[in-house]
Amino acid sequence: MNVKLSLLFSFFLLFHRANAFNITLVLSQFPELSTFSSYLTKTNLAGDINSRQTITVLAVDNTVLSSHEGTSLDVLKKILSIHVLLDYFDVSKLQNLANNSAVVTTLFKTTGLAKGLQGFVNVTKLSTDTIAFGSAIPGSKLGSNLVKLVVSHPSNLSVLQVSGVIIPQGIDGTSPSPSKPPSNSPTISPTISPTPTVSPITTPPTSAPPTAPPTPSQAPVPSNAPSNAAAPTPGSPPIPNEPPADAPTAPAPGPNPPADTPPGAGTALQHSYELVFSIMCWAWLSLSS
């Protein structure tokens, strides 16, 4: 039983070693990539790379990395993790990309620090002799080209030397500048439909209906009319206003003169009545005394 377990464990170790690799050991054979290998060790990326079964490393030479000597290890780790593709690519596979382009996930994407498309790399076949790499963020330049194949372990490890460092916008902690599309890319301006102007509805002024004159049946009652005055009956002539109790009473008019009485006859007749009445009053007073 123990012999079988020992054989099984030995087979597992042999299988693991056959598929595992040591990236720093692989790169140690290429002095022009010594700085790149050293940075992988200092940033602890070497261990992450060695734990992967299928990977492609985009290595840059010492001359290119010399301009990044003052970069902090934290930022340098983010930048170098962009150069670790989580897929296997050799020259043959790059030459036969579907639609001559692919967006590939990088090791930086697995850290949870990537924002948007920062954790992806755009791989594009520009021509038969030119394979370009760049950030997948829209508007980013494909500024790093394939130089040569360094090492290839089919389906497991591929090391490709590229001409430049790939630095996505904002990965160094600064605010990314607005993305600009390539000069040969058409610029599509959004079409904004004009907002129709709605004119306010103006309501014409409404003229008041003409007030009908009051009919005899609706004659207004004077304010000084007695409260117990009878209301006029519809169709009957209006009741004349009664004078107040303290108002002076006009003398009763005498009999109307005939229509053919000459002017002034009525007045003379009235004076005659007054004279007769005075004489009668004088006679009555005389008899009484």
Phi, psi and omega in degrees: 000315179294326179294319180294319179295323179294318179295320180295318179294321179295321179295321180296318180295319180295320179293319181294318180292328180293331183258345181272161179210161177242109187296322180291326177293321179296315183286341181297344179279356184231097184301329181291349179248018184294322180294318178300315179297320180296319179294325178297324179287315183295327181267004180064018176283337181301317179296320178295321180292317182294338181277354181269149179266330181228120187201153174231128181252125177263100185266146176240151186281175185298323182297317181293320182284349181296334180282356181245021183295328181272003181285138179295154181296328180296312178290321180297323178296319178297317182295315182291329179291339173292335183272011177244106182270136182271051177197163181262127177224125168244183184298320181298317181291324179293326180287346184239035177295139175295129182060020177060020181202153177204147174252120189244141177284141180247172178296332180296330180297327184284349182280343183081003180265347183288139177247128180064235182261019180298330184272016181233150179240137177267122177248121185226135174270104181280327177201182181298327183258000185231117172245122185249149179233148178189172178294146180279357177296129181307135179091352180285149180276147172272078189265007181231122183253155177292128178264307180192166172273126182268303181220146177218119169247096189315131178071358181237294185232134173223131176244118180244134175271131180240163189276342184210165179276136179265117181234103178295153180297133176082358183289339180270010177094350178272160178291130180293141176284156180303135180290135177247128180291156177304153185298334182266006179270135178292143178260122182257115178269130179295138179268121181253117180292132180296140179281121181298139180271121181264114180285136179295140181282119181265118180272122180299143181299134182272118181282141180292137179298143180299138180277123181288140178297145182294137177280163180306325181287345182246027182297136181293144180270127180301152183292335182266009180288146179299146183290338182265013180294141181287140179290142181294142178277135180305134178089351180262155181294150182296144180283129181294146180292135177274138181288157177298160184296327183268008180282143179294139182270130179285143179297145181293136181291146178285179179296141181294132178291153177300159184296333182262011179289133182289158180300136180091348180293322181295321182292319179296321180294322180294320178296325179295317179298320182293321179296314179299318182294323179293318180298319181295318179296323181291318180296318183294320178293322180295315180295325181290328181281000000 
